């Protein structure tokens, strides 16, 4: 099977319907990341197979948990999970937020290289952001302990919004001390094809 066919198959295992054009865009994203990484050191993951599992597939795994039309990716780094999710959700708008200049410069480059019209990169700290309207979904991948994460993103989330906290192992201790008014709406373990490490996503909302 080709790399495109493999990616379409593995995305399907994550309940992500992926067409050939989208798969090609996602593989191009990894090519661009590898090229920039040689100069700017954007990610410690450099092997193509690991970039596929740890960046692309790991990002796509939370696609079924997205809600609404406005999504923020806080601490996006080099654009993950926001860029892969934007490729497969053209009907949603994604705001990718990070305070590191070189990472947001790469995100801006990738947006142009992939021809994405539904992504806004922002170089700022999330706690300084004052959005014109709240986001429907805020995604954060391994950003901070839950209590700290929720304090950071609280101003970005509307009354009916949700936060998707992407974690490795099940964070039992963090869940035991959720700050008010947050509650755990749902959660699930993530089985990433080709990745043996533990992954889970927690869906949280203000009570």
N, C-alpha and C positions, 0 to 999 in steps of 0.2 A: 504494500500500500504506500501511497505517496504521503508526504508530510501533511498535505492539506486533508487528505482522506482520514489520516490518523487523528488530526485535530477535530474534525467534524464528528468522528466516532466518539472520542473521549468527551467532547462537549455534550454530546447526546446522553452520555452516562450521568452527567451533572444536571440533566433536565434543561439543557440550553440548546434550542434549535439553532444550528449554525449553517449558513449556506456557504458555497465555495468562495464567493467574493469576500465574505466576512472572514473566513479562515485565512485567506491570502493576506488580508489587511493585518490580522493579528500576527502572522508570521513575519510580515514586513516590520511591524512594531518591534519584535524581538531583534531583527537584523539591525534596525536603527539603534536600539539600546546597546547592542554589542559593539557597534561602531563607535558610538559616543563614549561608551564605558572605557575604552582603551585610553582615552584622553582625560575624561572628567571623573572617573571612578564613582559612578552613580550607584552601583550595586556590587555586593561582594559575591553574588552568584554569577558565574561567568560561563559555566558549561552549558551548551545549548539545550541538552535534555533537562537540566535542572531549571534553566530559565523557563522552559515550557511548563514544567509542573509547578514550580514555586511562584512563578509570576502569572502566567496566562491562566492555567487551569484553576489555580488557587483563587484568582480574582473572579473568574466566571462562576465559581461555585455558589456565590451568593445572589446570582441573577434571580432565582425564584423568590427571593425575599424582598426585592425592591418594591416600593409602593409609590404612587403619585408620579408627577411629571418633573419635579425639581429635586435633584440629588446633589449632595455635597460629599466629596471625598476629602476628609480631614487628615492631614499628614500624608499626602499622596505619594511623597517621594518622587520616584521617576515615573509616576502616573499609574500606580497600581493600588487598588483595583479599578480606579476610575476609567482609564483609557480602554481596557478590554470591555468593560461594561458599556461604555459609550458606543463602541463598535456594534454591539449586539442589541442596543436599545436606542435606535435613531429617533424614536418618538419622545425620548426623555432628554432633558438638558442637565449636563453635569458641570459642576463647579469644582475644580481640583485645586486644593489649597495646600501650600507648603511654604515654609519660611526660608528655605535654602535656594539661593538664586540659581545655581547651576541645574538643580533639579527642575525648577519651573521653566528654565530656558529649554531643557530637553522636552518637557511636556508641550511647550509651545511649538517646538520643531516637529514633534510627532503629530500634533494636531494638523499642521500644514501638510506633512508628508502623507498622511492617511486621508486627507481631504475631509476631516470631520468638521461639521458645522454645528454640533451640539455640545461643544466643550468650551468652558471659560477657565483658563489657568489664572490663579491668583497667588502672587508672592506676598504672603502676610502670615501672621499668626492667627489661628482660628479665633482666639479669645478677643482679638482686636476687630474682628469682622462685624459689621453691622449691615446685614442684608436688608434690601428693600422689602422683601417678603420672606417668611420662614420657609425652610426646606421641608419637603415631604419625607425624605429619607436622608439621613446622615450616615455615611459609612466610615469606619475607621478600622484599619488592619494593624493589629499588634502595636497600637499607638501608646497606650498607657494603662495602668490599672483602672478598673471600671469607675471607681469613685472619682478619680482625677479626670478621666475621659468625659464623664457625664457633666462635671462642672464646666469643662472647657466648651462643650458643644451645646449646652443648655440654651444659650441665646439664639442658636441657629434653628432650633426645632420648634415647629408650630404645635398648637394644642392637639392636633390629630396626627402629628408626625411620629417618626420612629427612628431609632438609632440601631444600626447593625454593627455590633462589636465582633470583629473577626479575631478569634483567639486560637491558640494551640491546644494545650491540654485544658480540660474542664476547670474553670476558675472558681472552685467551690468557695474558697475563702473570700474572694472578691464579691461573689453573689450574696454572701451572708451579711455584707455590710453595705448594701446599696443605699445611696443617699436619697432622702425624700426630695421630690415626690415620685421618683422613678420606680417602675415595676418591670419585671420580666414578663413579656408577653408570650414568647415562645423561644425555643432553642432547638438546635439539631446538630448532630455530629456530621462532619463533612468527609466523605470518602473521595479523595482526589486521585484520579487514575495515575498510577506511576509514583505516587508519593506515600511513603510508609509512615510519615509523621502524623501525629494527632492534630486534628483541626475541628473547630466547632464555630458556630455563629450564634450569637445571642441577639434576640430582637427585644429592644427595650423602648418604653414609652413613658412620658410623664403621666402620672395618675390623674 
